[in-house]
Amino acid sequence: MEITEGPNMVRCPGLDKRFWKPGDIFEVMCPGCGRSIEFFKDEPKLKCRKCGQVVINPKIDLGCAGWCQYARQCGGIMKKSGETDQSAEGSK
């Protein structure tokens, strides 16, 4: 795992772009205006820059949420196992 924000934070390997495949970044046509919208696999929805329509990611892939013990608290970055917010702040 990669250290990203201080000594107590690690990057979730499922969201670490170094491990992504070429198909994990793809384009979808906006149903409102036809403009191409680029999605990353972990983006649930985007707003079209041309017409403003919200487009849902048809390939959303958060498969790790089904088995990862940190899924409820993870936004891609998590504390090392066993550390609290106070211990993370104390090491800055």
Short mmCIF file of the C-alpha atoms (twelve columns), coordinates in Angstrom:
data_MODEL
# 
_entry.id   MODEL 
# 
loop_
_atom_site.group_PDB 
_atom_site.id 
_atom_site.type_symbol 
_atom_site.label_atom_id 
_atom_site.label_alt_id 
_atom_site.label_comp_id 
_atom_site.label_asym_id 
_atom_site.label_seq_id 
_atom_site.Cartn_x 
_atom_site.Cartn_y 
_atom_site.Cartn_z 
_atom_site.pdbx_PDB_model_num 
ATOM 1  C CA . MET A 1  0.000   0.000  0.000   1 
ATOM 2  C CA . GLU A 2  1.111   3.525  -0.746  1 
ATOM 3  C CA . ILE A 3  1.497   6.191  1.952   1 
ATOM 4  C CA . THR A 4  -0.479  9.247  0.823   1 
ATOM 5  C CA . GLU A 5  -1.217  11.685 3.655   1 
ATOM 6  C CA . GLY A 6  1.216   11.582 6.516   1 
ATOM 7  C CA . PRO A 7  2.686   8.519  8.200   1 
ATOM 8  C CA . ASN A 8  -0.650  7.063  9.349   1 
ATOM 9  C CA . MET A 9  -2.607  7.080  6.096   1 
ATOM 10 C CA . VAL A 10 -2.513  4.433  3.375   1 
ATOM 11 C CA . ARG A 11 -4.136  4.380  -0.048  1 
ATOM 12 C CA . CYS A 12 -6.803  1.751  -0.602  1 
ATOM 13 C CA . PRO A 13 -5.345  -0.694 -3.144  1 
ATOM 14 C CA . GLY A 14 -8.716  -1.043 -4.884  1 
ATOM 15 C CA . LEU A 15 -8.747  2.669  -5.690  1 
ATOM 16 C CA . ASP A 16 -5.015  3.037  -6.338  1 
ATOM 17 C CA . LYS A 17 -4.808  3.973  -10.019 1 
ATOM 18 C CA . ARG A 18 -1.456  2.178  -10.380 1 
ATOM 19 C CA . PHE A 19 -3.412  -1.100 -10.353 1 
ATOM 20 C CA . TRP A 20 -6.185  -0.042 -12.726 1 
ATOM 21 C CA . LYS A 21 -6.657  -1.576 -16.164 1 
ATOM 22 C CA . PRO A 22 -7.132  0.520  -19.334 1 
ATOM 23 C CA . GLY A 23 -10.896 -0.134 -19.303 1 
ATOM 24 C CA . ASP A 24 -11.240 1.395  -15.824 1 
ATOM 25 C CA . ILE A 25 -11.305 4.859  -17.442 1 
ATOM 26 C CA . PHE A 26 -13.894 5.095  -20.205 1 
ATOM 27 C CA . GLU A 27 -16.227 7.437  -22.048 1 
ATOM 28 C CA . VAL A 28 -20.028 7.528  -22.064 1 
ATOM 29 C CA . MET A 29 -22.234 9.667  -24.278 1 
ATOM 30 C CA . CYS A 30 -24.480 12.112 -22.420 1 
ATOM 31 C CA . PRO A 31 -28.093 11.098 -23.073 1 
ATOM 32 C CA . GLY A 32 -29.107 14.764 -22.986 1 
ATOM 33 C CA . CYS A 33 -26.794 16.266 -25.586 1 
ATOM 34 C CA . GLY A 34 -24.491 13.532 -26.906 1 
ATOM 35 C CA . ARG A 35 -21.287 14.994 -25.504 1 
ATOM 36 C CA . SER A 36 -18.619 12.506 -24.433 1 
ATOM 37 C CA . ILE A 37 -18.141 12.222 -20.649 1 
ATOM 38 C CA . GLU A 38 -15.028 10.554 -19.217 1 
ATOM 39 C CA . PHE A 39 -15.663 8.331  -16.197 1 
ATOM 40 C CA . PHE A 40 -13.225 6.695  -13.805 1 
ATOM 41 C CA . LYS A 41 -14.436 3.326  -12.493 1 
ATOM 42 C CA . ASP A 42 -15.039 4.677  -8.979  1 
ATOM 43 C CA . GLU A 43 -17.087 7.766  -9.931  1 
ATOM 44 C CA . PRO A 44 -20.801 7.121  -9.260  1 
ATOM 45 C CA . LYS A 45 -22.098 10.025 -11.367 1 
ATOM 46 C CA . LEU A 46 -20.965 13.117 -13.235 1 
ATOM 47 C CA . LYS A 47 -22.660 16.272 -14.444 1 
ATOM 48 C CA . CYS A 48 -22.372 16.962 -18.170 1 
ATOM 49 C CA . ARG A 49 -20.377 20.142 -18.734 1 
ATOM 50 C CA . LYS A 50 -22.405 21.010 -21.816 1 
ATOM 51 C CA . CYS A 51 -26.060 20.514 -20.809 1 
ATOM 52 C CA . GLY A 52 -25.852 19.928 -17.035 1 
ATOM 53 C CA . GLN A 53 -27.561 16.532 -17.038 1 
ATOM 54 C CA . VAL A 54 -26.429 14.158 -14.284 1 
ATOM 55 C CA . VAL A 55 -25.170 10.915 -15.828 1 
ATOM 56 C CA . ILE A 56 -24.894 7.715  -13.778 1 
ATOM 57 C CA . ASN A 57 -21.738 5.634  -14.270 1 
ATOM 58 C CA . PRO A 58 -22.918 2.456  -16.021 1 
ATOM 59 C CA . LYS A 59 -19.763 0.576  -14.988 1 
ATOM 60 C CA . ILE A 60 -19.338 1.702  -11.365 1 
ATOM 61 C CA . ASP A 61 -16.932 -0.729 -9.741  1 
ATOM 62 C CA . LEU A 62 -16.685 -0.687 -5.977  1 
ATOM 63 C CA . GLY A 63 -16.409 -4.451 -5.690  1 
ATOM 64 C CA . CYS A 64 -14.151 -4.206 -2.664  1 
ATOM 65 C CA . ALA A 65 -17.056 -2.775 -0.642  1 
ATOM 66 C CA . GLY A 66 -18.562 -6.249 -0.543  1 
ATOM 67 C CA . TRP A 67 -15.696 -7.788 1.401   1 
ATOM 68 C CA . CYS A 68 -13.438 -5.039 2.827   1 
ATOM 69 C CA . GLN A 69 -13.710 -4.500 6.587   1 
ATOM 70 C CA . TYR A 70 -13.122 -0.748 6.073   1 
ATOM 71 C CA . ALA A 71 -15.804 -0.283 3.385   1 
ATOM 72 C CA . ARG A 72 -18.164 1.815  5.540   1 
ATOM 73 C CA . GLN A 73 -15.465 4.345  6.437   1 
ATOM 74 C CA . CYS A 74 -13.355 4.276  3.299   1 
ATOM 75 C CA . GLY A 75 -13.272 6.986  0.699   1 
ATOM 76 C CA . GLY A 76 -10.157 5.471  -0.807  1 
ATOM 77 C CA . ILE A 77 -7.938  6.489  2.092   1 
ATOM 78 C CA . MET A 78 -7.943  4.679  5.416   1 
ATOM 79 C CA . LYS A 79 -5.932  4.699  8.626   1 
ATOM 80 C CA . LYS A 80 -3.565  1.839  9.306   1 
ATOM 81 C CA . SER A 81 -5.272  -0.917 11.286  1 
ATOM 82 C CA . GLY A 82 -5.744  -0.210 14.972  1 
ATOM 83 C CA . GLU A 83 -5.131  3.537  14.897  1 
ATOM 84 C CA . THR A 84 -7.606  6.157  16.069  1 
ATOM 85 C CA . ASP A 85 -8.073  9.707  14.824  1 
ATOM 86 C CA . GLN A 86 -6.221  10.998 17.891  1 
ATOM 87 C CA . SER A 87 -3.177  8.782  17.341  1 
ATOM 88 C CA . ALA A 88 -3.030  9.838  13.686  1 
ATOM 89 C CA . GLU A 89 -3.174  13.531 14.594  1 
ATOM 90 C CA . GLY A 90 -0.565  13.183 17.322  1 
ATOM 91 C CA . SER A 91 2.047   11.991 14.857  1 
ATOM 92 C CA . LYS A 92 1.866   15.079 12.597  1 
# 
